[in-house]
Amino acid sequence: MAEPLILHPVDRPGIATVMARKGVAPGTLNAALGLSLPDGPGAAFAGSRTAIATGPGTWLVLDDHAGADFAGRLAETLAGIAAVSDQSGSYLVHALSGPAARALLQRGLAIDLHPDAFGPGSAAISQIAHIGAVLWQVDDAPTYRIAVWRSYAESFRHWVEVTAVSLDEADQGG
């Protein structure tokens, strides 16, 4: 039987906020970033890069294989078409997966995570157990990625551990 719940930090991805400059066409940003940016709430994936829509013309862009100067290189690539702000030191990203992942998140999140409402490519900015978070679903396993402010990462992990104990057999896919 598959492990009901797996939580682990994502190994230091490059993270940056990207804000399109006024009048820049979405296609221009898509071409520069090498992926099709979501136009509304959602996530887009291309190789090791992910873009999460966080507001009109604004995205959180992550790269799992970015080097130390991810935001600097991204700013050079997007010069004149978008503003870039390094967030690599601000967020800690966790991967949460397994049959119990959805049930666990529903204990602290006021968003419907039913597969018909929130599937792969869905994203939201919300609170999980009163902790601000950016959440997106990566696949059907389900696997979620959750970015929380680094100073709240330990509180988030503690909430996951405590809440996981309260899951019953039905929540764990049994």
N, C-alpha and C positions, 0 to 999 in steps of 0.2 A: 504494500500500500504506500502511496506517495506520502511524503511528510506533509502534515496538515497545514503547517505555517512555517515559512522561512523568511527571516528578516536579516538583511545585512547592509552595511553602508556601501555605497557605490564609490569605488576608489578614485577620489579626487578628480572629478570631471571639471573641465573648464566650463565656467558659467558666466554669461553676460546678459545684460538687458540691452535689447536693440529697439530703438524708437525711430520709425521712419520719418524722414523730413517731409514737411508739407509739400504736397504735389508729386511725390515720388510714386510712380506706378508700382503695384504689387509685383508685376513681372520683373521689374528691375532688381528688386530685393531677392526674389526667388532665384534669378540667374546668378547673382553674386554669392548667395549662400549655398547654392546647390541643392535646394529642396523647395517644395511648394509650401509656403507659409500658410497656416490656417487663417481663414478670413474671420472667424468667430471663435467661440470657445472650442478648443481642441488642440491636438498635438500632431506634428508632422515628423516623420522619421526618414533619414537618409544615411545609411551606413552607421557611423558612430555618433552622428549629429541628430539632435532633437530640438524642435522649436515648439514652445508652448505659448499660445496666445494669452496675454495677460490683460489686454485692453485694446481699444481701437488703435491700430498701427503700432502696437507694442508687443514684444515677445521676450520670453526668457529662452535663450539659446544655450544648449549644453552640448559638450562634445566629450565623450568618454575617453578619447585618446589625445586630448589636447595637451600641448606643452605648457610650460610656465607662463608664456605670454599670449595665451589664447585671446584675451580681450584686446590686446594691442594689435595682434595680427588681424583680428576681426574688424577693428576700427580702421585699419589701413584698407582692408578690402571694401568696406562700406563708406569710405570717405566721400563726403558730399551727398550721400543718399540716406544716411541714418546716423544717429548718435548711438554710441556704445558705452556702456558702463560695466566695469568688471564686478562680478558678484561671486567670484570663486571662493573668496574668504568669508562670504556672508551666509551661504547656505551649506547645509550638509544634506546630501541626497541618500535616501534609503530605498532599497528594493524590497518589496513585500510580495510574497507569492505563496501559492498553495491553495488547496480547496477551502481552507478556512479564512483566507485573506479578506474576501468580500464581507463575510459575517463579522470579522473583527473590526474592520473599518466602519461598518454600519453602527457599531456600538458608540462611536464618538463623532460621527460625521453626519450632518443634516442634509445629505444629498442621496438621491436614489441611485444605488449602484447596481440595480438589476441589469442583467446583460442587455435587455431591450432598451434601457435608458442610458447606460454608461458602458460602452464597450471599448475595444482597442481604438486608440486615437482620440478618445474622450479626455477632457482635462477640465479642471476646476481650481479656482482659488477659494479656499474656505478655511474653516477651523476644524481641527480634529482634537477633541478633548480640550478645547479652549486654546489650542496651539495653532497659530497661523501656518498654513501649509499650501503648497502648490502640489496638486495631485494629478497624475495622468496614468491611464491604463495602457500597457505596452502590448499585451497579447491576451489570448483567451484562457490562459492557464487558471486563474487570472494572475498576471503579474502587474503590480502597480509600482510606480516610482513616486516617492513623496519627498519634496524638498521643504525643509524647515530651517528657520534661522538657526545658525550654528549654536547660539546660546541656549536654544530650546531642544537641541538634539537629545540630550540625556533624558529630559522630561518625556519626550516622545517615545524613546526606547523603553523607559520605565512603564509608560501607559500601555504600550504593546505587550510587555511581559505580564503585567497585572491583568489586563483584559483577556489575554490568551488563556489564562488559567480558568476563566469563567465560561469559556466556550463549551457547549455540550457536544455530544457525539454527532448530532445532526449538523451542527455548524462546521464540524471538521470533515465533512464529506463521508461520514460513516453511516 
